[in-house]
Amino acid sequence: MQTVPVGIIGASGYSGLEASRILAVHPFVELRLLASNSWAGETAARRAGLPGAAGKLKYAPQDQAIPLARECAAVFLATPAEASLQVAPILYSLGVKVIDLSGAFRLRDASLYPKHYGFDHPQADLLSKAFYGLPELSRTPAGARLIANPGCYPTAAALALAPLIEAGAVQGPFIVDAASGVTGAGRKATEEMSFAEVDEDFRAYRVLRHQHQPEIAQTLGRPLTFTAHLLPAKRGILATCYARLARGADPQAVYLHKYASSPFLEVLDSPDQVSLKGVVGTNKCQLAAATDGETVVAIAALDNLVKGAAGQAVQNLNLAMGWPETAGLDNLRGLHP
């Protein structure tokens, strides 16, 4: 079977590591490049447990990534937004497909970046060329060259609310309360993310200033209030979304119609059934809605490192390359029990 060379820059972070493990056994991919300063010179078998030829790869330092990326048909950027802004334009100009897992190209309005990301966007012309890849809502076209992979919270919130808004089943105000495991904060060592601080605790963070708020609003085409919470677990997101019911609407019927042909969306009978254990380790999103005739509560769960990051990035790669959407993802096994 013919394979395509693919690389990952930022391969030692949680999302990069997850992408490495998925791509190492992808039937149409030859993992050609793994770049990481912290693991430079070490093998992927030792550090990531990758099997076969992928395990023999040695991590390259970041400053060698671009020359090596020339040999790849596509490159995943599992890097901070500031790093993606430097690397993505170069790869794009070389004709390499770029799937960026950061927020560098998610927002169409460059003026939002100083407030929400803390920098002026230096590549505003590329924002209009980047495709926002949430396949269940806007299918990634074959041949897409720059894909902005959605954030984890926006993926959960949009999959829960967008179909209801599109069908006219709900009205505002819209509120999203979502909790994520600590891997959502990345692989940095900080006091607030240490075990003693996180264990047996539950708290909100970046209230009314989270960088994912404008991304959710952009995807929904509606203003909303979004609050993120830190969950004392390794991985997973549970998003609870609130809206007002439009007269005569049936949210569950909307979901079943919208996601009838979506392989990774699991519509359950009741929000009470939606759980992290049902999705962690997979590219699935579970969701369900309930209503009392006035209020709608929609709940979505996904793995922040898979459907919320690396798995969705592979899903976007599959569609951009014209491969089956489920390639490399349909054999992922959940982590429970």
Phi and psi restraints in degrees (value plus and minus 20) as a CYANA .aco file:
   2 GLN   PHI     -93.3   -53.3
   2 GLN   PSI     115.6   155.6
   3 THR   PHI    -138.8   -98.8
   3 THR   PSI     145.3   185.3
   4 VAL   PHI    -138.3   -98.3
   4 VAL   PSI     113.4   153.4
   5 PRO   PHI     -92.9   -52.9
   5 PRO   PSI     111.0   151.0
   6 VAL   PHI    -153.3  -113.3
   6 VAL   PSI     126.3   166.3
   7 GLY   PHI    -146.3  -106.3
   7 GLY   PSI     142.2   182.2
   8 ILE   PHI    -151.9  -111.9
   8 ILE   PSI     102.9   142.9
   9 ILE   PHI    -125.3   -85.3
   9 ILE   PSI     106.6   146.6
  10 GLY   PHI      69.9   109.9
  10 GLY   PSI      20.9    60.9
  11 ALA   PHI     -98.2   -58.2
  11 ALA   PSI     -28.2    11.8
  12 SER   PHI    -118.5   -78.5
  12 SER   PSI     -25.9    14.1
  13 GLY   PHI     -95.6   -55.6
  13 GLY   PSI     151.4   191.4
  14 TYR   PHI     -81.7   -41.7
  14 TYR   PSI     -64.8   -24.8
  15 SER   PHI     -89.2   -49.2
  15 SER   PSI     -60.3   -20.3
  16 GLY   PHI     -84.5   -44.5
  16 GLY   PSI     -57.6   -17.6
  17 LEU   PHI     -86.7   -46.7
  17 LEU   PSI     -61.6   -21.6
  18 GLU   PHI     -85.0   -45.0
  18 GLU   PSI     -62.0   -22.0
  19 ALA   PHI     -82.7   -42.7
  19 ALA   PSI     -58.5   -18.5
  20 SER   PHI     -79.8   -39.8
  20 SER   PSI     -65.1   -25.1
  21 ARG   PHI     -87.7   -47.7
  21 ARG   PSI     -56.6   -16.6
  22 ILE   PHI     -91.2   -51.2
  22 ILE   PSI     -66.5   -26.5
  23 LEU   PHI     -90.9   -50.9
  23 LEU   PSI     -45.9    -5.9
  24 ALA   PHI     -81.8   -41.8
  24 ALA   PSI     -46.0    -6.0
  25 VAL   PHI    -138.6   -98.6
  25 VAL   PSI      -4.9    35.1
  26 HIS   PHI     -91.8   -51.8
  26 HIS   PSI     111.6   151.6
  27 PRO   PHI     -87.6   -47.6
  27 PRO   PSI     -39.7     0.3
  28 PHE   PHI    -131.4   -91.4
  28 PHE   PSI     -11.7    28.3
  29 VAL   PHI    -138.8   -98.8
  29 VAL   PSI     117.6   157.6
  30 GLU   PHI    -129.8   -89.8
  30 GLU   PSI      92.3   132.3
  31 LEU   PHI     -90.9   -50.9
  31 LEU   PSI      92.3   132.3
  32 ARG   PHI    -125.9   -85.9
  32 ARG   PSI     -48.7    -8.7
  33 LEU   PHI    -158.7  -118.7
  33 LEU   PSI     110.5   150.5
  34 LEU   PHI    -148.9  -108.9
  34 LEU   PSI      96.8   136.8
  35 ALA   PHI    -133.8   -93.8
  35 ALA   PSI     110.3   150.3
  36 SER   PHI    -184.2  -144.2
  36 SER   PSI     105.2   145.2
  37 ASN   PHI     -87.7   -47.7
  37 ASN   PSI     -60.8   -20.8
  38 SER   PHI     -90.6   -50.6
  38 SER   PSI     -44.7    -4.7
  39 TRP   PHI    -133.0   -93.0
  39 TRP   PSI      -5.3    34.7
  40 ALA   PHI     -75.1   -35.1
  40 ALA   PSI     112.0   152.0
  41 GLY   PHI      70.5   110.5
  41 GLY   PSI     -34.4     5.6
  42 GLU   PHI    -112.6   -72.6
  42 GLU   PSI     137.9   177.9
  43 THR   PHI    -106.7   -66.7
  43 THR   PSI     133.9   173.9
  44 ALA   PHI     -91.0   -51.0
  44 ALA   PSI     -45.1    -5.1
  45 ALA   PHI     -84.9   -44.9
  45 ALA   PSI     -63.3   -23.3
  46 ARG   PHI     -91.6   -51.6
  46 ARG   PSI     -66.5   -26.5
  47 ARG   PHI    -101.6   -61.6
  47 ARG   PSI     -59.4   -19.4
  48 ALA   PHI    -136.2   -96.2
  48 ALA   PSI     -25.6    14.4
  49 GLY   PHI      48.8    88.8
  49 GLY   PSI       5.9    45.9
  50 LEU   PHI     -91.5   -51.5
  50 LEU   PSI     121.1   161.1
  51 PRO   PHI    -108.2   -68.2
  51 PRO   PSI     146.9   186.9
  52 GLY   PHI      38.1    78.1
  52 GLY   PSI    -164.0  -124.0
  53 ALA   PHI     -82.3   -42.3
  53 ALA   PSI     -54.8   -14.8
  54 ALA   PHI     -81.4   -41.4
  54 ALA   PSI     -55.3   -15.3
  55 GLY   PHI     -87.9   -47.9
  55 GLY   PSI     -41.4    -1.4
  56 LYS   PHI    -102.5   -62.5
  56 LYS   PSI     -33.0     7.0
  57 LEU   PHI     -82.0   -42.0
  57 LEU   PSI     120.9   160.9
  58 LYS   PHI    -123.7   -83.7
  58 LYS   PSI     119.7   159.7
  59 TYR   PHI     -86.6   -46.6
  59 TYR   PSI     111.7   151.7
  60 ALA   PHI    -115.8   -75.8
  60 ALA   PSI     126.0   166.0
  61 PRO   PHI     -84.5   -44.5
  61 PRO   PSI     133.7   173.7
  62 GLN   PHI     -79.2   -39.2
  62 GLN   PSI     -52.8   -12.8
  63 ASP   PHI     -92.2   -52.2
  63 ASP   PSI     -29.3    10.7
  64 GLN   PHI    -122.2   -82.2
  64 GLN   PSI     -18.9    21.1
  65 ALA   PHI     -86.5   -46.5
  65 ALA   PSI     -63.7   -23.7
  66 ILE   PHI     -86.6   -46.6
  66 ILE   PSI     -66.1   -26.1
  67 PRO   PHI     -78.3   -38.3
  67 PRO   PSI     -58.9   -18.9
  68 LEU   PHI     -92.4   -52.4
  68 LEU   PSI     -49.7    -9.7
  69 ALA   PHI     -89.3   -49.3
  69 ALA   PSI     -38.6     1.4
  70 ARG   PHI     -79.6   -39.6
  70 ARG   PSI     -45.2    -5.2
  71 GLU   PHI    -102.7   -62.7
  71 GLU   PSI     -23.7    16.3
  72 CYS   PHI    -121.9   -81.9
  72 CYS   PSI     128.5   168.5
  73 ALA   PHI    -101.7   -61.7
  73 ALA   PSI     -48.8    -8.8
  74 ALA   PHI    -168.0  -128.0
  74 ALA   PSI     128.3   168.3
  75 VAL   PHI    -154.2  -114.2
  75 VAL   PSI     113.0   153.0
  76 PHE   PHI    -111.0   -71.0
  76 PHE   PSI     112.1   152.1
  77 LEU   PHI    -125.0   -85.0
  77 LEU   PSI      80.0   120.0
  78 ALA   PHI    -120.1   -80.1
  78 ALA   PSI      37.4    77.4
  79 THR   PHI    -144.8  -104.8
  79 THR   PSI     141.4   181.4
  80 PRO   PHI     -79.8   -39.8
  80 PRO   PSI     138.2   178.2
  81 ALA   PHI     -75.9   -35.9
  81 ALA   PSI     -59.5   -19.5
  82 GLU   PHI     -83.8   -43.8
  82 GLU   PSI     -57.9   -17.9
  83 ALA   PHI     -91.2   -51.2
  83 ALA   PSI     -60.5   -20.5
  84 SER   PHI     -81.3   -41.3
  84 SER   PSI     -56.1   -16.1
  85 LEU   PHI     -83.1   -43.1
  85 LEU   PSI     -49.0    -9.0
  86 GLN   PHI    -102.6   -62.6
  86 GLN   PSI     -58.8   -18.8
  87 VAL   PHI    -107.0   -67.0
  87 VAL   PSI     -62.2   -22.2
  88 ALA   PHI     -77.3   -37.3
  88 ALA   PSI     -65.1   -25.1
  89 PRO   PHI     -82.2   -42.2
  89 PRO   PSI     -53.9   -13.9
  90 ILE   PHI     -88.8   -48.8
  90 ILE   PSI     -67.5   -27.5
  91 LEU   PHI     -83.2   -43.2
  91 LEU   PSI     -61.0   -21.0
  92 TYR   PHI     -79.7   -39.7
  92 TYR   PSI     -62.1   -22.1
  93 SER   PHI     -88.9   -48.9
  93 SER   PSI     -42.3    -2.3
  94 LEU   PHI    -105.7   -65.7
  94 LEU   PSI     -23.6    16.4
  95 GLY   PHI      65.0   105.0
  95 GLY   PSI      -7.7    32.3
  96 VAL   PHI    -106.7   -66.7
  96 VAL   PSI     112.4   152.4
  97 LYS   PHI     -86.5   -46.5
  97 LYS   PSI     117.0   157.0
  98 VAL   PHI    -139.7   -99.7
  98 VAL   PSI     105.0   145.0
  99 ILE   PHI    -133.7   -93.7
  99 ILE   PSI      86.8   126.8
 100 ASP   PHI    -118.5   -78.5
 100 ASP   PSI     101.0   141.0
 101 LEU   PHI    -108.7   -68.7
 101 LEU   PSI     -22.5    17.5
 102 SER   PHI    -110.2   -70.2
 102 SER   PSI    -198.0  -158.0
 103 GLY   PHI    -110.2   -70.2
 103 GLY   PSI      -9.5    30.5
 104 ALA   PHI     -80.3   -40.3
 104 ALA   PSI     -50.0   -10.0
 105 PHE   PHI    -147.6  -107.6
 105 PHE   PSI      -1.3    38.7
 106 ARG   PHI    -100.4   -60.4
 106 ARG   PSI     -55.2   -15.2
 107 LEU   PHI    -111.5   -71.5
 107 LEU   PSI     109.6   149.6
 108 ARG   PHI     -93.9   -53.9
 108 ARG   PSI     -47.4    -7.4
 109 ASP   PHI    -115.4   -75.4
 109 ASP   PSI      88.3   128.3
 110 ALA   PHI     -82.0   -42.0
 110 ALA   PSI     -45.4    -5.4
 111 SER   PHI     -89.3   -49.3
 111 SER   PSI     -32.8     7.2
 112 LEU   PHI    -101.7   -61.7
 112 LEU   PSI     -36.9     3.1
 113 TYR   PHI     -87.9   -47.9
 113 TYR   PSI     -61.3   -21.3
 114 PRO   PHI     -77.9   -37.9
 114 PRO   PSI     -61.2   -21.2
 115 LYS   PHI     -92.2   -52.2
 115 LYS   PSI     -63.4   -23.4
 116 HIS   PHI    -116.9   -76.9
 116 HIS   PSI     -43.2    -3.2
 117 TYR   PHI    -140.2  -100.2
 117 TYR   PSI     -29.6    10.4
 118 GLY   PHI      61.7   101.7
 118 GLY   PSI      -1.7    38.3
 119 PHE   PHI    -169.5  -129.5
 119 PHE   PSI     134.6   174.6
 120 ASP   PHI     -99.0   -59.0
 120 ASP   PSI     113.5   153.5
 121 HIS   PHI     -95.1   -55.1
 121 HIS   PSI      97.8   137.8
 122 PRO   PHI    -106.1   -66.1
 122 PRO   PSI     -25.0    15.0
 123 GLN   PHI    -147.2  -107.2
 123 GLN   PSI      29.6    69.6
 124 ALA   PHI     -80.3   -40.3
 124 ALA   PSI     -48.9    -8.9
 125 ASP   PHI     -85.6   -45.6
 125 ASP   PSI     -47.0    -7.0
 126 LEU   PHI    -100.0   -60.0
 126 LEU   PSI     -37.1     2.9
 127 LEU   PHI     -81.1   -41.1
 127 LEU   PSI     -57.7   -17.7
 128 SER   PHI     -94.8   -54.8
 128 SER   PSI     -37.4     2.6
 129 LYS   PHI    -114.0   -74.0
 129 LYS   PSI     -35.7     4.3
 130 ALA   PHI     -99.1   -59.1
 130 ALA   PSI     114.4   154.4
 131 PHE   PHI    -116.9   -76.9
 131 PHE   PSI     106.7   146.7
 132 TYR   PHI    -101.8   -61.8
 132 TYR   PSI      88.6   128.6
 133 GLY   PHI    -114.3   -74.3
 133 GLY   PSI      58.9    98.9
 134 LEU   PHI    -132.8   -92.8
 134 LEU   PSI      69.2   109.2
 135 PRO   PHI     -77.2   -37.2
 135 PRO   PSI     -53.4   -13.4
 136 GLU   PHI     -89.9   -49.9
 136 GLU   PSI     -40.6    -0.6
 137 LEU   PHI    -127.8   -87.8
 137 LEU   PSI     -51.7   -11.7
 138 SER   PHI    -168.8  -128.8
 138 SER   PSI      81.9   121.9
 139 ARG   PHI     -86.2   -46.2
 139 ARG   PSI     107.0   147.0
 140 THR   PHI     -82.8   -42.8
 140 THR   PSI     104.1   144.1
 141 PRO   PHI     -96.5   -56.5
 141 PRO   PSI     125.7   165.7
 142 ALA   PHI     -79.7   -39.7
 142 ALA   PSI     114.7   154.7
 143 GLY   PHI      73.4   113.4
 143 GLY   PSI     -23.6    16.4
 144 ALA   PHI     -76.8   -36.8
 144 ALA   PSI     116.0   156.0
 145 ARG   PHI    -126.7   -86.7
 145 ARG   PSI     -45.9    -5.9
 146 LEU   PHI    -154.3  -114.3
 146 LEU   PSI      92.4   132.4
 147 ILE   PHI    -134.7   -94.7
 147 ILE   PSI     103.1   143.1
 148 ALA   PHI    -109.3   -69.3
 148 ALA   PSI      87.3   127.3
 149 ASN   PHI     -93.8   -53.8
 149 ASN   PSI     108.2   148.2
 150 PRO   PHI     -81.8   -41.8
 150 PRO   PSI     138.3   178.3
 151 GLY   PHI     -93.3   -53.3
 151 GLY   PSI     145.5   185.5
 152 CYS   PHI     -89.1   -49.1
 152 CYS   PSI     -69.8   -29.8
 153 TYR   PHI     -82.8   -42.8
 153 TYR   PSI     -67.1   -27.1
 154 PRO   PHI     -79.2   -39.2
 154 PRO   PSI     -54.8   -14.8
 155 THR   PHI     -81.3   -41.3
 155 THR   PSI     -69.4   -29.4
 156 ALA   PHI     -83.2   -43.2
 156 ALA   PSI     -66.9   -26.9
 157 ALA   PHI     -86.1   -46.1
 157 ALA   PSI     -62.8   -22.8
 158 ALA   PHI     -89.3   -49.3
 158 ALA   PSI     -60.0   -20.0
 159 LEU   PHI     -84.0   -44.0
 159 LEU   PSI     -49.7    -9.7
 160 ALA   PHI    -100.3   -60.3
 160 ALA   PSI     -61.1   -21.1
 161 LEU   PHI    -120.0   -80.0
 161 LEU   PSI     -54.4   -14.4
 162 ALA   PHI     -77.2   -37.2
 162 ALA   PSI     -66.2   -26.2
 163 PRO   PHI     -82.2   -42.2
 163 PRO   PSI     -55.2   -15.2
 164 LEU   PHI     -89.1   -49.1
 164 LEU   PSI     -59.4   -19.4
 165 ILE   PHI     -87.3   -47.3
 165 ILE   PSI     -65.4   -25.4
 166 GLU   PHI     -79.0   -39.0
 166 GLU   PSI     -57.8   -17.8
 167 ALA   PHI    -103.8   -63.8
 167 ALA   PSI     -23.3    16.7
 168 GLY   PHI      51.4    91.4
 168 GLY   PSI       3.0    43.0
 169 ALA   PHI    -104.4   -64.4
 169 ALA   PSI     -37.2     2.8
 170 VAL   PHI    -157.3  -117.3
 170 VAL   PSI     140.5   180.5
 171 GLN   PHI    -152.1  -112.1
 171 GLN   PSI     142.1   182.1
 172 GLY   PHI     -96.8   -56.8
 172 GLY   PSI     155.5   195.5
 173 PRO   PHI     -92.5   -52.5
 173 PRO   PSI     130.3   170.3
 174 PHE   PHI    -125.8   -85.8
 174 PHE   PSI     114.0   154.0
 175 ILE   PHI    -152.2  -112.2
 175 ILE   PSI     113.9   153.9
 176 VAL   PHI    -146.9  -106.9
 176 VAL   PSI      99.5   139.5
 177 ASP   PHI    -130.7   -90.7
 177 ASP   PSI     102.8   142.8
 178 ALA   PHI    -156.9  -116.9
 178 ALA   PSI     124.6   164.6
 179 ALA   PHI    -142.7  -102.7
 179 ALA   PSI     118.4   158.4
 180 SER   PHI    -148.2  -108.2
 180 SER   PSI     127.5   167.5
 181 GLY   PHI     -86.2   -46.2
 181 GLY   PSI     145.0   185.0
 182 VAL   PHI     -88.8   -48.8
 182 VAL   PSI     -38.9     1.1
 183 THR   PHI     -84.7   -44.7
 183 THR   PSI     -38.5     1.5
 184 GLY   PHI     -84.3   -44.3
 184 GLY   PSI     -39.4     0.6
 185 ALA   PHI    -107.5   -67.5
 185 ALA   PSI     -21.8    18.2
 186 GLY   PHI      70.0   110.0
 186 GLY   PSI     159.9   199.9
 187 ARG   PHI    -122.0   -82.0
 187 ARG   PSI      21.5    61.5
 188 LYS   PHI    -119.6   -79.6
 188 LYS   PSI     130.0   170.0
 189 ALA   PHI    -114.2   -74.2
 189 ALA   PSI      88.6   128.6
 190 THR   PHI    -152.7  -112.7
 190 THR   PSI     137.0   177.0
 191 GLU   PHI     -80.5   -40.5
 191 GLU   PSI     -63.6   -23.6
 192 GLU   PHI     -88.4   -48.4
 192 GLU   PSI     -38.0     2.0
 193 MET   PHI    -122.3   -82.3
 193 MET   PSI     -12.9    27.1
 194 SER   PHI     -92.0   -52.0
 194 SER   PSI     138.4   178.4
 195 PHE   PHI     -76.9   -36.9
 195 PHE   PSI     -64.5   -24.5
 196 ALA   PHI     -84.0   -44.0
 196 ALA   PSI     -49.3    -9.3
 197 GLU   PHI    -103.6   -63.6
 197 GLU   PSI     -54.1   -14.1
 198 VAL   PHI    -108.3   -68.3
 198 VAL   PSI     -58.7   -18.7
 199 ASP   PHI     -79.7   -39.7
 199 ASP   PSI     113.1   153.1
 200 GLU   PHI      41.8    81.8
 200 GLU   PSI       4.1    44.1
 201 ASP   PHI    -143.1  -103.1
 201 ASP   PSI     141.4   181.4
 202 PHE   PHI    -174.6  -134.6
 202 PHE   PSI     101.3   141.3
 203 ARG   PHI    -171.0  -131.0
 203 ARG   PSI     136.1   176.1
 204 ALA   PHI    -104.6   -64.6
 204 ALA   PSI     137.9   177.9
 205 TYR   PHI    -168.6  -128.6
 205 TYR   PSI     135.2   175.2
 206 ARG   PHI      28.0    68.0
 206 ARG   PSI      27.3    67.3
 207 VAL   PHI     -85.3   -45.3
 207 VAL   PSI     107.4   147.4
 208 LEU   PHI      41.6    81.6
 208 LEU   PSI      -3.3    36.7
 209 ARG   PHI    -166.1  -126.1
 209 ARG   PSI       1.8    41.8
 210 HIS   PHI     -95.2   -55.2
 210 HIS   PSI     118.7   158.7
 211 GLN   PHI     -87.1   -47.1
 211 GLN   PSI     -36.1     3.9
 212 HIS   PHI    -104.9   -64.9
 212 HIS   PSI     -31.5     8.5
 213 GLN   PHI     -80.8   -40.8
 213 GLN   PSI     -70.2   -30.2
 214 PRO   PHI     -86.5   -46.5
 214 PRO   PSI     -46.8    -6.8
 215 GLU   PHI     -88.3   -48.3
 215 GLU   PSI     -61.9   -21.9
 216 ILE   PHI     -84.8   -44.8
 216 ILE   PSI     -65.9   -25.9
 217 ALA   PHI     -80.6   -40.6
 217 ALA   PSI     -59.6   -19.6
 218 GLN   PHI     -83.0   -43.0
 218 GLN   PSI     -64.7   -24.7
 219 THR   PHI     -88.1   -48.1
 219 THR   PSI     -59.0   -19.0
 220 LEU   PHI    -101.5   -61.5
 220 LEU   PSI     -42.3    -2.3
 221 GLY   PHI      48.6    88.6
 221 GLY   PSI       6.6    46.6
 222 ARG   PHI    -164.1  -124.1
 222 ARG   PSI     127.3   167.3
 223 PRO   PHI     -91.9   -51.9
 223 PRO   PSI     134.2   174.2
 224 LEU   PHI    -177.1  -137.1
 224 LEU   PSI     146.5   186.5
 225 THR   PHI    -126.5   -86.5
 225 THR   PSI     104.8   144.8
 226 PHE   PHI    -144.3  -104.3
 226 PHE   PSI     110.8   150.8
 227 THR   PHI    -150.1  -110.1
 227 THR   PSI     105.0   145.0
 228 ALA   PHI    -117.3   -77.3
 228 ALA   PSI     125.9   165.9
 229 HIS   PHI    -149.9  -109.9
 229 HIS   PSI     127.7   167.7
 230 LEU   PHI    -114.3   -74.3
 230 LEU   PSI     100.2   140.2
 231 LEU   PHI    -116.9   -76.9
 231 LEU   PSI     116.2   156.2
 232 PRO   PHI     -98.2   -58.2
 232 PRO   PSI      43.7    83.7
 233 ALA   PHI    -165.6  -125.6
 233 ALA   PSI     141.9   181.9
 234 LYS   PHI     -91.6   -51.6
 234 LYS   PSI     -64.6   -24.6
 235 ARG   PHI    -171.4  -131.4
 235 ARG   PSI     140.2   180.2
 236 GLY   PHI      95.8   135.8
 236 GLY   PSI     127.9   167.9
 237 ILE   PHI    -150.9  -110.9
 237 ILE   PSI     115.2   155.2
 238 LEU   PHI    -141.5  -101.5
 238 LEU   PSI      98.9   138.9
 239 ALA   PHI    -132.3   -92.3
 239 ALA   PSI     105.6   145.6
 240 THR   PHI    -128.1   -88.1
 240 THR   PSI      99.5   139.5
 241 CYS   PHI    -138.8   -98.8
 241 CYS   PSI     114.6   154.6
 242 TYR   PHI    -139.6   -99.6
 242 TYR   PSI     121.1   161.1
 243 ALA   PHI    -177.4  -137.4
 243 ALA   PSI     154.7   194.7
 244 ARG   PHI    -118.7   -78.7
 244 ARG   PSI     119.6   159.6
 245 LEU   PHI     -97.3   -57.3
 245 LEU   PSI     113.9   153.9
 246 ALA   PHI     -97.9   -57.9
 246 ALA   PSI     126.1   166.1
 247 ARG   PHI     -75.2   -35.2
 247 ARG   PSI     106.9   146.9
 248 GLY   PHI      60.2   100.2
 248 GLY   PSI     -16.8    23.2
 249 ALA   PHI    -101.2   -61.2
 249 ALA   PSI     132.0   172.0
 250 ASP   PHI    -145.3  -105.3
 250 ASP   PSI      75.1   115.1
 251 PRO   PHI     -76.8   -36.8
 251 PRO   PSI     -61.7   -21.7
 252 GLN   PHI     -82.0   -42.0
 252 GLN   PSI     -60.7   -20.7
 253 ALA   PHI     -83.8   -43.8
 253 ALA   PSI     -56.4   -16.4
 254 VAL   PHI     -81.9   -41.9
 254 VAL   PSI     -66.2   -26.2
 255 TYR   PHI     -80.7   -40.7
 255 TYR   PSI     -67.2   -27.2
 256 LEU   PHI     -82.1   -42.1
 256 LEU   PSI     -56.3   -16.3
 257 HIS   PHI     -92.9   -52.9
 257 HIS   PSI     -67.2   -27.2
 258 LYS   PHI     -84.2   -44.2
 258 LYS   PSI     -61.8   -21.8
 259 TYR   PHI    -124.6   -84.6
 259 TYR   PSI      -1.6    38.4
 260 ALA   PHI     -78.3   -38.3
 260 ALA   PSI     -53.0   -13.0
 261 SER   PHI    -132.2   -92.2
 261 SER   PSI      -1.3    38.7
 262 SER   PHI    -116.6   -76.6
 262 SER   PSI      92.2   132.2
 263 PRO   PHI     -87.7   -47.7
 263 PRO   PSI     -40.5    -0.5
 264 PHE   PHI    -126.3   -86.3
 264 PHE   PSI     -15.7    24.3
 265 LEU   PHI    -124.0   -84.0
 265 LEU   PSI     105.1   145.1
 266 GLU   PHI    -136.7   -96.7
 266 GLU   PSI      86.3   126.3
 267 VAL   PHI    -108.4   -68.4
 267 VAL   PSI      97.0   137.0
 268 LEU   PHI    -117.1   -77.1
 268 LEU   PSI     146.7   186.7
 269 ASP   PHI     -91.9   -51.9
 269 ASP   PSI     -49.5    -9.5
 270 SER   PHI    -166.0  -126.0
 270 SER   PSI     125.2   165.2
 271 PRO   PHI     -78.0   -38.0
 271 PRO   PSI     -44.9    -4.9
 272 ASP   PHI     -82.9   -42.9
 272 ASP   PSI     -41.4    -1.4
 273 GLN   PHI    -107.6   -67.6
 273 GLN   PSI     -35.4     4.6
 274 VAL   PHI     -93.4   -53.4
 274 VAL   PSI     108.4   148.4
 275 SER   PHI    -169.9  -129.9
 275 SER   PSI     136.6   176.6
 276 LEU   PHI     -85.3   -45.3
 276 LEU   PSI     -58.7   -18.7
 277 LYS   PHI     -82.3   -42.3
 277 LYS   PSI     -43.3    -3.3
 278 GLY   PHI     -99.6   -59.6
 278 GLY   PSI     -31.5     8.5
 279 VAL   PHI    -147.1  -107.1
 279 VAL   PSI     -44.3    -4.3
 280 VAL   PHI     -80.2   -40.2
 280 VAL   PSI     111.0   151.0
 281 GLY   PHI      72.1   112.1
 281 GLY   PSI     -21.9    18.1
 282 THR   PHI    -145.4  -105.4
 282 THR   PSI     152.2   192.2
 283 ASN   PHI    -115.7   -75.7
 283 ASN   PSI      -2.1    37.9
 284 LYS   PHI    -103.5   -63.5
 284 LYS   PSI     134.2   174.2
 285 CYS   PHI    -145.1  -105.1
 285 CYS   PSI     102.6   142.6
 286 GLN   PHI    -113.7   -73.7
 286 GLN   PSI     121.1   161.1
 287 LEU   PHI    -174.9  -134.9
 287 LEU   PSI     137.7   177.7
 288 ALA   PHI    -184.6  -144.6
 288 ALA   PSI     139.6   179.6
 289 ALA   PHI    -153.5  -113.5
 289 ALA   PSI     131.7   171.7
 290 ALA   PHI    -152.9  -112.9
 290 ALA   PSI     133.0   173.0
 291 THR   PHI    -165.7  -125.7
 291 THR   PSI     129.4   169.4
 292 ASP   PHI    -125.0   -85.0
 292 ASP   PSI      -7.0    33.0
 293 GLY   PHI      78.1   118.1
 293 GLY   PSI     -34.2     5.8
 294 GLU   PHI    -145.3  -105.3
 294 GLU   PSI     -69.9   -29.9
 295 THR   PHI    -125.0   -85.0
 295 THR   PSI     122.5   162.5
 296 VAL   PHI    -131.3   -91.3
 296 VAL   PSI     111.6   151.6
 297 VAL   PHI    -138.4   -98.4
 297 VAL   PSI      95.7   135.7
 298 ALA   PHI    -132.4   -92.4
 298 ALA   PSI     113.5   153.5
 299 ILE   PHI    -143.9  -103.9
 299 ILE   PSI     113.2   153.2
 300 ALA   PHI    -148.4  -108.4
 300 ALA   PSI     123.8   163.8
 301 ALA   PHI    -152.0  -112.0
 301 ALA   PSI     120.8   160.8
 302 LEU   PHI    -175.9  -135.9
 302 LEU   PSI     146.3   186.3
 303 ASP   PHI    -105.9   -65.9
 303 ASP   PSI      99.4   139.4
 304 ASN   PHI     -83.5   -43.5
 304 ASN   PSI     -43.2    -3.2
 305 LEU   PHI    -111.9   -71.9
 305 LEU   PSI     -35.3     4.7
 306 VAL   PHI    -128.2   -88.2
 306 VAL   PSI    -106.2   -66.2
 307 LYS   PHI     -81.5   -41.5
 307 LYS   PSI     -47.1    -7.1
 308 GLY   PHI    -107.0   -67.0
 308 GLY   PSI     -19.8    20.2
 309 ALA   PHI    -180.3  -140.3
 309 ALA   PSI    -115.7   -75.7
 310 ALA   PHI     -85.4   -45.4
 310 ALA   PSI     -61.4   -21.4
 311 GLY   PHI     -84.3   -44.3
 311 GLY   PSI     -63.9   -23.9
 312 GLN   PHI     -84.9   -44.9
 312 GLN   PSI     -53.9   -13.9
 313 ALA   PHI     -84.2   -44.2
 313 ALA   PSI     -60.7   -20.7
 314 VAL   PHI     -86.5   -46.5
 314 VAL   PSI     -59.5   -19.5
 315 GLN   PHI     -78.0   -38.0
 315 GLN   PSI     -62.7   -22.7
 316 ASN   PHI     -86.8   -46.8
 316 ASN   PSI     -59.5   -19.5
 317 LEU   PHI     -80.1   -40.1
 317 LEU   PSI     -66.5   -26.5
 318 ASN   PHI     -75.6   -35.6
 318 ASN   PSI     -66.6   -26.6
 319 LEU   PHI     -89.7   -49.7
 319 LEU   PSI     -60.1   -20.1
 320 ALA   PHI     -85.6   -45.6
 320 ALA   PSI     -49.0    -9.0
 321 MET   PHI    -112.0   -72.0
 321 MET   PSI     -24.4    15.6
 322 GLY   PHI      57.9    97.9
 322 GLY   PSI       1.0    41.0
 323 TRP   PHI    -111.1   -71.1
 323 TRP   PSI     147.4   187.4
 324 PRO   PHI     -77.7   -37.7
 324 PRO   PSI     116.8   156.8
 325 GLU   PHI     -78.0   -38.0
 325 GLU   PSI     -50.3   -10.3
 326 THR   PHI    -111.5   -71.5
 326 THR   PSI     -20.4    19.6
 327 ALA   PHI     -76.3   -36.3
 327 ALA   PSI     108.8   148.8
 328 GLY   PHI      57.8    97.8
 328 GLY   PSI     -26.5    13.5
 329 LEU   PHI    -135.9   -95.9
 329 LEU   PSI     -39.7     0.3
 330 ASP   PHI     -97.0   -57.0
 330 ASP   PSI     -29.8    10.2
 331 ASN   PHI    -125.6   -85.6
 331 ASN   PSI      -9.8    30.2
 332 LEU   PHI     -90.2   -50.2
 332 LEU   PSI     113.3   153.3
 333 ARG   PHI    -125.5   -85.5
 333 ARG   PSI     114.4   154.4
 334 GLY   PHI     -80.9   -40.9
 334 GLY   PSI     139.2   179.2
 335 LEU   PHI    -115.6   -75.6
 335 LEU   PSI      -9.3    30.7
 336 HIS   PHI    -147.6  -107.6
 336 HIS   PSI     114.8   154.8
